[in-house]
Amino acid sequence: MSKKTFDGYIHLKGIHEAFENTVAGFRKFKKWLQKHLGKDLSAVRVVLEFTGHYTYQLEEYMHREGMFFSKASGLAIKRSLGLVRGKDDKIDAKRIAEYGSEKRAKLKVFPRQDNTLFVLKNLISLRDKLVREKAGYVVRLKEMQACLDISAGDILLKVQQTMIDVIAKQVEKLNNEIQGLLNQDEAIGRNYGLLTSIKGIGPVLATYVIAYTNNFTRFDNARQFACYVGIAPFPYKSGTSIRGKTKVSPLANRKIKSILYLCASTAIQHNDELKAFYERRIKAGKNEMSTLNVIRNKIVSRMFAVIREQQPYSTTFPV
């Protein structure tokens, strides 16, 4: 998939064709499939690579037309190929088709996205971008004030301060829009309230978790989500000679992982139970980062517990 075009490849037939990434192109794509695979496409599985917004309109079209499709990450496809040489759009389409054929039994049909969650993800993404830009202006402004002999009324400072103020106002607007969206949907609003009932979980983490778990429908349990955000430990050993440390995987949603780290750092200061747990492990000689990672996993387990029980957090919950 790309912004203007996409390439299709039928694995069983060895046939390739390129299409425009427009409604007219989608209709042509469907007719192409029917020409080579028959009018009934219920047994046909289209496999797409995750490419952000580029696939959105095609996905909506296939949902409307009752066509089944799955999505796979580019990294998963690449690692399944073994040794490869060269690439272009046709070759990439062929490789995705081969991947889909090999993994057909494991690939799940991609459900239609809830519109509220779709908008929520886009608002979060824009908010993060603005926050990063504001932080950049703040850093540059401080450096200039510290290193350059310029007055407070200098244009270099005034322009950057204006940008900081403007971005701050826009971030506040996005925060209000996000909060309104959370309150607008009853199921999402209820789960948001349950998550924030846990000490150490604030609005930012709760919003991210709801958005990226599709309101807790994407993952079956806390362990799966912990793997997704890169905090689940995995062993590294083989035979008698390889005895590596148990580590987390670098494959992760790093944004949520970093927010969980901040929440864990806050929890050991303000949550008496987790603070005592942290101090007990440190006194026993355990590694500080390892202990914080255990606390991150505890927080994730508590999130899934309150959603499972549909009750505000209690220390009696089985987690």
N, C-alpha and C positions, 0 to 999 in steps of 0.2 A: 504494500500500500504506500502511496505517496500523496501529496497534496492534490495533484491534478489527475493522476492516473493510477491504475492498479493492474497487476498481471495475474491471470488465472492459469492453472495447469491441472489437467485431469490425469491423475496418476495411472489409472487403468488403461487409458487410451494413449498416453504420451502426447497429448495435444496442448498447445499453449496459445493464448491470445491476450492482447492488452485491451483495456477498457478505460473510458473516461470516468473519473471519480465524481459522477453526476447522476441524477435520477435516470437520464437517458442511458447512461453507461450501465447502470444497475439492471435496467430492463433488458439491455442487450446481453448482459452477463447471464441472466436467467434463461433467456431464449437459447443461448449458446449451450448451457448445461442441458436443457431439455432436448436440444438437437442431438447431442451425443450420448445422453444418459436416459432419455425417455421423459414423457410429460410429467410423470409422477416423481417428484424430487424428495419424497418423504424418507427414502432410504439413503439419500445423498448427504454427506457431511462436508460442509465447507470449513476449512481451517484457516484462521487468520493469525497473523503475528501481531502482538501488542505494539501499536504505533501511535498511541495517544488519540488525538482528535481525528486523525485521518480516516479511521474506520467507522466513526460514529454514524454518518449518514447511511453507509452501506448496511451497518448493523440494524438500524431502524427499518430500512427497506426489507431486509430479510425477515425481521420479526413480523412485519405487516403481511408479507407474502407466505408466512408459515414455513420458511426455509430454516433448517437446523444448521447451526454453526458452533464451532469451538474456537477458543483463543489460546495461543501458546506464547510464552516469552521467547524473545530472540536468543537468549542465552541457552535455554533448554534445547531449542532447535539446533543451535550451533554445536553444542556439546554432544548431541546425538549423532552427528555426521561423521565423526572420526577425522581422518586427514582429508582436507579439501584444498583445492587450488582455484583461485580466481572467483569472480562473482559478477553478476549483472542481474537485472530484474527477472529475466526468464529463468536463469539458474536458481535464483532465490525462490521463485514460485514453485519450481520443481522440487527443491529441497523441502519446502514447507509441506507440499503434497505427500512426499515420501514419509516425512515425519508423522503426518496425520494418519497415513495408512498403517505405519508400524505401531502407533500408540492409540489406535482407534478404540480399543477396549477400555483404555484409561481416561481418554478425553471426555469431559463432561459438556453437555449442551449448555451454551452460555445463555443465562436467563435475561429477560428484558430488564434493563436498569430502571430502578425506581427514580422518577424524575426529581424528587426532592433530594435524594442522595447524590444524583448527578450534579445538580446545581450546587449542593453543599461542597462537593469536591472541588468544583471550579472556583467557588468563593474562597475556600481555604488556600488553594494554589495561588490565587491572586494576592491574598493577604500576605502569604509568606514572601512573595516576590517584593511587595512594597516594604515589608519589614526589613528585608535584606538591603534594599536600596536606601532606606532611612538610616540604617546602621552604617552604611558606607559614607553617607554625607556627614554623620556625626563624627566618625573617626577622622575624616579629612579636615573637618572644621577644627577639631581639637589640635591636630598636628599643626595647622596653620597658625592658630593662636599661640601655640607653644614655641614655634620655630621662626616665625616671620615677624618682622617689626611693622605690623599694620594695626590701624585703629579699629575700634568696634564698628565704626560707620563705613569701613571700606567695602567696596562693591563685592570683593571676593568673599567676604564673610556674610554680607547681607543676602546675597543670592542663595548661598547654601542654607542659611538659617530659614529663608523663605521656603525652600524646597523641603526642609525638615518639617516645618509647620504644616505645609500643604499635605505631605504624605501622612503625617500623624492624623490629620482630619479625615483623610480617605480611609485609613486603617480603622478608625473609629466607626465610620459609616459601614464598612464591611463587617465589623464585629456586631453591630446592631442588626444588620441584615442576616448574618449567620444565626444570631440568637432568635430572631423572628422566625426563621425557617425551622429551627429546632422546636419552637413552641407551636408552629402551625400544624405539624403532623403529630397526632396523638401517640402513636407507637414510638416514634423517635423521641418525642418529648418525655415520655415515661421512662425510657431507658437512659436518657440523659440525666434525669433526676436521680435514678438509681446509681449511676456511676459516680456522680458528684457527692453521693452520700458517704463515699469511702474517703476517709481522711488521707490526704496526699494526692488526690485526683482533682484537678481543676478543670475549668471550662475548655482549655486548649486540648488537653489529652482526651477528655470525654468526647469532644467533637471529632477529633481525628479517628478515634477508635470506632465510633458509630459510622463514620463515612467509609472507612477502609475495611470494616467487617460487613458492610452492607446491612447495618443495623443488626449485627450478630446472626446473619444467615449464611455468611461465607465460610466460617470455620465451625467445626463441630465441638471443639473443646479448647481449653486454654493452651495446651501443649502445641496444637497446630498454629495458633496465633503467635505463640512464643517463637516458633521456628520462623514464621513469616517476618517478625521484627528483629530476628537475630539475637535472641537472648537465651535460647534453649541450648544447653551444653551437649556436646557430642563427644564420644570417646575417640581416641586416635591410637590404635594399637593393632598389631598383627603378629601372630606367632609368638615367639619368645624374644625376638630381637628388637621389635618396635614397641616401645612403651611411652608414647607421648602423653602430654597433659590433655585432660578433657577440656575442650574449648568450644566457644560459640562459633558459628559460621559467619564469614564476612558477607554472605549473600543475605541481604536484609533490607527492610524498609528503614533506612537510616534515620529518617526524620522522626518517626515514631519511637525508634530506639533511643534517640537523643532526648526526646521529651520524657520518656520513661526514666532515663538517668537523672534528669532534673527532679522528677517526682520522687524518686527513691532518695535523692540527696535531701529533699525537703522533709520526707517522711521520717528520716532518722533524727530529725531535729524536733519535730512537732507531734509525732505519733509515738506515744509512750511504749506501746508493745513492740513496734519495729525498732525503736531506739534501743530498747533493752536487748533485743535480738542481735542488733548490730554490735553493740558493746561487748556482748558475751562472746561472739565469734572473734572479734578483734583481740580480746584478752586471751583467747585460746590459740592465738597465733595464726589465724586464717588471713588470707590475702584480702586487702580492703576492696579492690575492684570485684573480686569473686563474691564477696559478701554483698556488695551493692547489686550485683547481678542476681543473687538469690532473692534480694528484696524486690527487684523488678519483677521477677517471676511470681512472687507472692502477690504483688499488686495486680498482675494480669489474672492470676487465679481468683482473686477477690472480685474482679470485674465480671468474669464469667459466672461466678457464684451468684452475685446479686441479680444478674439477668436470668439465670436458670431458675432461681427461687422467686423472682419478681417481687422482692422485698428489699428495703434499704439495708445497708450493710450491718451485720451483727457478728460479734466474735464467735457465735455458736454455729456459723455457717460451715459446712464441710467444704474445704477448699483443697 
